[in-house]
């Protein structure tokens, strides 16, 4: 959990803030910082939606057995991208059999698709 916290809500001095207290109650101002950096939430904001729509190719994939449940995040991001008007032909979305690691074999698939999209 601290790895995510460091990325989402580290203070200037490096102190890591979690979005909940010792009793599990949400700390709204910290939670808002987390949401402001969440890719699915970011897509909904006009400046990020515009930037995403301007891209010629977006590859989204995740393993169905991802230990961090990024398959759920990938699915949510894909749906959000469609909802803000990213053309489906610019998106590649795939859930594959696999976990979070050991997926280097997927890199050539992504690069080949991205190259085809950019050359079109």
Secondary structure, 3 states (H helix, E strand, C coil): CHHHHHHHHECCCCCECCCECCCCCECHHHHHHHHHCCHHHHHCCHHHHHHHHHCCCEEEEEECCCCCCHHHHHHHHHHHHHHCCCCHHHEEEEEECCCCCCCHHHHHHHHHHHHHHHHC
